[in-house]
Amino acid sequence: MTVKTKCKSRTMADVEALIPSLGYAPTFQKNILGSIRRCPDVYGETPERISACSTAFTEKWGRGQIRGKIPACFKTENQFRTWRKNVRMVLIRLEDGGKPAAKADDCDAILAYVRANQGKNRLLGANSDLTISVVLREAAKTETAVAAISQAWIDETSLALTTTNRKSFRRGIAGLNRLIAATEIDANIAILLPKKPLPDPTALRPDKGAWRRRASNPAAAQIWKDFDRIMHIKMYGTDEDQFFGTPRTFKASSAASYETALNWLLRELAALGRLSGTPGLKQVITSDNLYNVSQAWMADRQGRGLPTDTSTLHNHIAKMANLAVNHLDATKAEADRFKLIQKNDVIRNKSVGHMSVRRLDWIKDFARDEAKQHKAMFLPEILMKRADAILDRWDAGGKPLGPTQKMLALKLGITATQIAILFRAAPIRSANLRHLTMRGKAAGLDVTALERDPRLTELRLWVCKSTVKNGVDIEQMGDKALGPVVAWYLKRIRARLVADHPFNKNYIDSDYLFPSTHDGPMERSNFAATFREGCRAVGFDMEMHQARHVSAYWILSIDPNAWGEAAALLGDDEMTVRNYYGWLDTRLASEKGRQKLQELHTAGRKNKRGSYEGEL
């Protein structure tokens, strides 16, 4: 029986001295020591003054998804995440009295067997080692025998991974299960594997439930029938059938947002056990239900360490209240209760009707950092240079590049093109950028001439109003600096995605500028993740939507009165832009006020004619 050691008196200096006795492999021990020795830079204290309590460490630095700013000594979030994971693992192991070390050779043996038996018409599919290795690597790091992997270990490990690695981890679990289920397998490998199939990680998000439209639940039929009738009234002003092509007064995208809000409400109510029988929409959307759901939603977010100062909750509740008051004959007392819920300070927070707090903090930091502003202007070229260094090695042959390195070059190239379009044509929204086509009469960014002759760099960006959130056409001529970036992308990046994908998953040469493995645009999650990964690879932390904030800031920092120009470029109305960027007015007014005081002080120091009694 192992007794947990008290950690209150232990310091990081003690931990460093104890590491050689923990039985880690020499290479991994070196990595662990590096993380422990970095603690003084992170904490700003000497090792003797830093507590080695795992509970205190987790409370201070968290686990899983990173929230807030990382310590200044880390250049990227991945560096911080690795440091946090290594230190926490050692502290827990010391408190547990030391766990028996699992042989890393076992993981190597399993991985070698996977690589020898993967591919077309083989035991495992092609590239199975890429996902299975994620599971094996995590098992080796935590000194866990593969045969001893449990549900608890899977859940804890999955929670500590990034979103991308978590997906690979889940696929790795599925790959190991295929290996476990195989009837013909080497006996020496079989004894290293679990006896039963491994469970999937517990979902981080609640199950969508059986009440959404796509579930076709008979108990929910009346709910969706009522909902469709209201949406029809919103679109045409009546619940009567309409001729094909009748103009709508309510956009399909707005109806979709209402459906999203209703799905959210049904899912949360089901989780609380507040749905039964065959209710109608009126029985579902009540003030009592909205209040209970909002409280449960806030508690869940806080329990998972997620931000609660977003406008999501308010938007969902406002839409549901709108349906109840305007279309479901809510009583006056019930309507008043809906208003009280919406006015609650927790629900109607600082992000409602304005830029989110997190994004506002980001753009304010950007406004104070001139070096970051300068880097943003030349970000496409910085990304291209980094990608070219890898692509040149790819083309030259010699020492072979791994598929991960090759994929990084392609991601850098995609990101360079995304940013070039956003900063040098128009800061359109992510969905519009992802669906840009490059061929045909309705091409959003026609590159036909550019493909024939790279010198023809004049490009026109066009997005039809039917796909734009605010219902207006977007048409902009790109800067001269846009053409060379797009030409480079078509030749060096897109061509490889289509014909020479590093993981043998060639994309379809469709009309979309950013293609995918199917005849459609790149998947939304992959599109956004590629952008973030590309930016972080060159030390620039930015989300795609923040490019809109940067563009507006640049315009208004040059001309504080250019609200109309900023609104036109963003495709927003002027009042929205004023609500989102009004803080710039305050900052500029403060700077001008400070300047006037300085002028007054300067004038006061000048020599004056005459004499003054009591002169200093």
N, C-alpha and C positions, 0 to 999 in steps of 0.2 A: 504493500500500500504506500503510495506517495503522498506526502503531506505538503500542502502548499506553503511556500516560504513567504514570510511577511516581507514586503518590499519597501516599507516606509523609510528604513534606514539605509537601503542600498542606493548607490549613486552610479552614474554612467562610468565613473572611473573604475568602480568595482566590476561593472559589466565587462568592460574591455579586458580586465585581467582574467575573467572567468571564461571568455569565449573559447580559448584553446581546449578547455576541458569538456566542451559540449558535443564533440564528436562530429563536427561538420567536415565535409570534404575540403581539402586544402584550397581549391579554387573558390568555392563558395564562402569559406571562412574569410578569405581576403576581401570579398565583397561586403560581408557583414562588418568586418573591422572598419572598412572605409565609411560605412554608414554611421557606426557608433562614433568614430572620430570626427564626424561632421557635426555632431550635436552641439558643441560649443558655438559654432557659427550660426546655427539655427536658433538657439536659445539666447545667445549673447551672454552666456555664463561659462564659468570653468566647469570641467566634468565633475569636480567634487561637489558642486552646488546644484547639479541637475538630478532630480529624483528619477529612480529607475522603476517606478510603479506603473504597470501596464494600464491600470484603470485611469490614473491621472494623465498618462500619455494619450489614451484614446479620447478622453474628454477634451484635451487641448487641441489635438490634431485631427480628430474624427476618424472615420473609416468609410470605405466606399467612395461615393462621388464627392469631389472636392467642392467646398462651398467657401466663398470669400477669396481673399488674396493669399497667395503662397508666400513663404518667407523670401526675402530679397536675394538670399544666397543661391536660390535655385533659378535656373534660366527657363525651365519648362515645367509644366505640371507633371510630366512623366518622371522627371528627376525627383521631384518631391514625393510622388506616389511610391517610387522604388525605395527611397529613404524611409518613409513612414512604414512601409510593409516590413522591411528588414529589421528595423529597430523593434517594432511591436512584436514580431515573431520571436526575437531573442528574449525580450522581457517576459513574455508568456511562458516560454520554455524554462527559464530560470525559476519562475514562480511555481511551475509544476514539478520541480525537482529533477528535470531532465527526462525527456522521452527516449525510448530506445530508437536508435538511428536505423532508418530503413536503407537498404543498399541502393545507391544510385545506379548501380550496375543493372538492377532489375528493370528500371525504366529504360535504360539504354538497350537492353535485350529485347524488350517489347517493341520499342521504336524501330529497331533494326528488322525485326520480323514483319512489322507493318510495311516498311519500305520495300521489303523483298516480296510482299504478296499484295501489292496494290497495282491498279491499272485496269485497262480494258479486259473484260472477261476473266478477272482475277478475283480472289477472295474479297478484297476491299476495293472501293472505287479509287479513281485517280486522285492524287494529292490528299489522300486520307491522313498522311503523316502530318500535314500542316495543322490540322485541328486536334488530332489525338495527342500530338506533342505538347499542346497547350495544357492538357490535363496532366500529362506525365511530368512536365516541367514544374507545375504547381505542387504535385505530389512530392517530387524530389526536394523542392525548396522547404517544404514543411516536414520533411523526413517522415512522410506517410507512405506505408507500403500500399501498392496499388490494390492488393487483395483486401486491404482493410478500409478502403474508401467507404464512407458512410454518407447518409443523407445530410447529417450535421456538417460534415466536412465540405460537401458539395455546396451547401447553402452559404457557408462562411466564406469559402473561396470565391464563389460567384459574386458575392456582395462587394468584395475588395477589388474586383477587376473593373477596367473601363468598359464602356458599352460595347466597343468593337471586340475586345478580348472576351467579353462575356458571351457574345454570339459564337465565337470560335470555341469557347469552352463548352457550350451546350452541344455544338456539333461534334466536338471531341468525345463527349459522353455518349452520343449516339453511335459514333464510330467504334468505341470500345464495346458497346453493347452488341454490335454486329460481330465483333471478334469473339465475344463471350458465347454468342449463339451459334457460332460456326461449329459444324460437326467434325470436320477434318482440320485439326490444328495440332501443332507440335506439343507433345506432352510437357516439355520443359517450359513452354510458354503458358500452357493452360494452368499450371500450378501457381503462376504469378498473378493470375487474374481473379477477380471476384467470382464467387460461385453463382450469384444471381445477377440479372441485369441491373445496372445502376439507375437510380431515379433521376429525373430532371431537376434542376435547381428550382426552388420555390419561386413563383413569379413575384417580381418586385411590384408589379401593378395588379390591382384587383381584376378578377375575371370579368369579361364583358357581360357575362350573364346571358340568360335565355330570353330576355325581354326586348332585345334590340330587333329592328325590323328584319334583318337577315336571318335571324334564328327561326322565323316563321312559327312562333309559338302561338297556338290557338288562343291561349289565355290573354295574349296581348293584341289580338285582332281588333278589338273595339278601340283601343288606345290609338293605334296607327290609322284606323279609319277616321276617327275624329281629327287627328293631326293632319291627314291629307286634305280633309274638307276645309280646314282653316287655311292651309297653305294655298289652296285653290282660290279661296276668297281674297287672300292677300295679293295674289297674282292678278286676278281679273275683276275683283270687286264684287263677285257673286259666286254662289256655289253651283250655278248652272253650267252645263257642258258648253265648251267653246269650240269654234271652228279652228282647224289647224292654221297656225300662223297668226292668231290673234295676239296683238301686242300685250306684253306683260308690264305691269307697274311695280312688280316685285321680283328682284333678280333670283335666278336659280341658286346662286352662291349664298344668298341670304337665307333661302329655304334650307340649304344644306347646313348652315350654321345653327339654325333652329333645331334641326334633326340631331346634330351633335349634342346640343344642350339637353334634349329630351333623352337621348341615349345615356348621357351622364346621370341624369336624375333617376332613370329606371335602374341603372346599375347600382347606384348608391342605395336606393330604396330596397333593392333585392338583398344587398349585403346586410342591411339593417333588419331584414325580415319583415318589411312593411308592405309587401305586395302579396296579395292572395286573391283567389277567385278569378273573375274576368272583369276587371275594372275598366271604366272609361277614362278619358283624359281628365275629366273634371274631378274624378275621385283621386287621381294621381297628383295633380298640381294643386296642392293646398298649402296654406301658410305654415301649418304644422309640419308637413312633410319637408318643405323648403328649409325651415329652421333646423330640424333634426339632421337633415343631410348636410347643411352647411357646417354644423358643429362637428359632425363625424369627419367631414372632409378636412377641416382645419386640424383636428387631432391627429389624423392619419399623416398629413404632411409634416407636422411638427415631430411626430414619432419617427419619421424616416429622415429627418434632418433636411427637408426640402423647404424652399422659400414659400412664405404665405402672403407676401406683399405683392402678388401679381393680380391682374385684373380678371383672371379666368373665372373665379368664383362669382364675382359680381356680374360678369357678362352672361353666364349661364342662368343665374337667378333672375336677372332682368328680363331675359327672353321668356322664361317660364311664367313670370308674373304678367308679362304683356299678353300672353295667350289667355291666362285666366281672367284678367280684368276686361279685356276687349272682346273675347270670343267665347268665354265659358260662363258668362253671367255671374261673376263673383259678386257677393253682397258688398255693400259699402264698408261694413266692418272688416270683411276679409280683405278688401282692396287696401284699407288703411294698414292692416297688418303686413301686407306685401311691401308697402312703402317703408314701414319701420325696419323690416329686414334689410331692404336695400340701402337704407341710410346708416345701418350699423357701421361704426368706424372700422371694425375688423374686415367687413366685406367691401365697403366703399373706401378702400385705402388710397395711398398716394399715387398708385399706378392707374387708377380708374380715370379715363379721359385724358391721361397724360402718358408720357414715356415711362416705361417701367423703371423702378428705382435702380435696378442693376444696370440697365442700359444708360440711364442718366448719369450714374457715377462713372461709367466707362467713357462716355463722350466728354464729360468734364475733365477727366484725367487726360484724355487725348488733346483737349484744348490747351492744357497747361504744358504739354510735352512737345516742344518744337521739333526735337529730333525724330519723334515718332511720326509727326505730320510730314516731315521731309521724306522719311522712309516710305510712308504710305503712297506718296506720289510716284515713286519708282519701284513699287512692290512687284509689278509684273516682270520687270527686267531682272530684279534680284532673284525671283523664282526661276526665271528662264536660265539664268547663269548657273544656278545650283543644279537644275535638271540637265543642262547641256553637259556638265562635268560627268554625270553618270551615263548619259546617252552616248557620249564619245567613247567611253570605255566599253559600252555595250557594242558599238559598231566596230571597234578596233579588235575585238577578240582578246587573245591573250588570256590572262587569269579570268576565269568565268565569274560572272556576277550572279548572285543569288536572286531568285524571283522576287524576294522582298525588296531588294535594292532597286531592281528594275521597276517594280510597281511604284516605288516612291518617286522615281523620275516622272512617271506618267501622272501621278497625282499632283506633283509640283506643276506640271505643264497645264493640267486642267485648271488648277487654282489660278495660275497666271492669266489664263484666258477669261475666267470668271471675273477676276478683279479688273482686268483691262476693259471689259464691256461695262462693268458697273461704274468705273471712274472716268472712262473716256467716251462713253456713249450716253447711257442713262442708268441711274441707280434703280432699276426695276426690281420687283419683288422676286423672291427665290423661285416661286412656281412659274412665273413668266420666263425667267432666265433658263430654267430647266427645260421648258417646252420650246425654246427657240429652234426654228428650222432654218436650214441653210440652202435649200433648193426649192424650186417651184415658184409659181406666181405669188403665193401667199407666204413666201419665205420671210421669217422675222429678221434674219441677217443674211442677205443674199451674198454668197461668196463665189458665185459662178465665175465672174470676171477675175477675181483674185486667184482662183485655182488655175485659170489659164495663164495669167501673168501676175506674178507677185508684186510688180510695180504699181498695179492698179489698186491702191490701198484705200480708196474712198468707199466707206461702208455706211449703209443706212440701216438704222435699227427701227423696226416697226412692230408694234404689238396691238392686236385688234382689241377694241374696247370691250368686246364680249368676254374676254378672258382677264380683264383688268379689274381689280377690286373696286375702283371708283367709277367704272363705267365710261372711261374716256380713252380715246386712241392715244397711243404713245408713239411718236415719230421723231427721231433725232438723227442727225448726221454725226457719225463718230469722228473723233479727233484723228489727225494724221498719224498719231502714235499708236492707234488701235490696229490698223491694217497689218503692220509687220508682226505683231503678236499673234493675230489670228492666222496669218500665213504660216508662221512657225509652228503653231499648234496643229494645223491641218497636215503639215508635212512630217513633223517629228513625233507628235503625240497621238493624234487621232488615227493615223495610219497604223501605228503599232497596236492600238486598242482593237482595231478591226482585224488585223492580219497576224500579229505576233504578240498576243497577250502573254505576260509572264507565267500565268497559272493555267495556260491552255484553255482559256474560256473566252475565245474571241467574241467581240461585240458585233452586232449586226450593222452593216453599213447603210443605215436608214437615212432619212432626210434630216434627222435631228442633229444639231451641232454637237450635243453631248449624248452619244449613243449608249446603248445598253446591250445586254445579252439577248434581249427580245426586240421586236420591231416597235420600239417606243422609246421615250426619253429615259435618261438615267434615273434609277430609283431615288425617291426623295431622301431617304436616310443616307444612302451612299453619296448623293450629291452634296449634302450638307457636311457629312463627315469628312469627305475629301477636301472641302474648303477649309475646315478647321485644321485638319492635319497638315495641309500645305502651308497655311499661315504659321502654324507653330513650328514647323521645320526650319523656318528662317527667323524665328524669334519674334513673331508678330501675332499677338493674341486678338483675334477679331472674328465675330460671327458674320454670316452673310448679310443679315438684315442691318447690321451696324454700318455697312457701306453706305446706306441711305442717310444715316445720321452724319457720317463724315462729309458726304457731298453737300448736305444742307449747311453744315458748319462752315465749310469752305466758302460758300456763297455769302452767308450772313456775316462772316468775319471780315470779308472785303467790303461789303455794303450792308450795314445793319438794317437798312430800309427795304432790302430786296426780298420782301416776303412773297410777292407775286412771282418773281423769277424762281425762287426756291420751290414754291408750290407747283409751278408748271413743270419743273424738272422732275420732281418726285411723283407727279400725277396725283397730287392731293389738293384739297381746297385750302385756301389761305388761312382760314380760321384754325384748321387742324395744325398747320405748320406753326402758327403763333402759340397754340397750346403746348406743343411739343418743345419748341425752341425759345420760349419766352425768357428762359433763364439767361440767354445771351444778352437780351436787352438790359437786364439787371446788372450783369457783369460789366458790359460796356459803359453803362451809366455810372457805375462805381468807379471805373477806371478814369472816366472823364472828370468826375468829381474830385478824385485824388489829384489829377493833373491840374485842375484849377487851384486847388490849395497849394500845390507846389509853386505855381506861377505867382500866387499871392505872397508866399514866403520869400521867393526870389526878389520880387519887387520891393518887399519890405527891407531887404538887406542893402538896397542901392542907396547911394548918397542922396540926401535931400537938401534943397536950398533952405537956409535959415538955421536957427539953433533950437534945440529942444531941451527943456529943463529936465534934469534927471536922466539924460542920455547915457546909455550903457557904454 
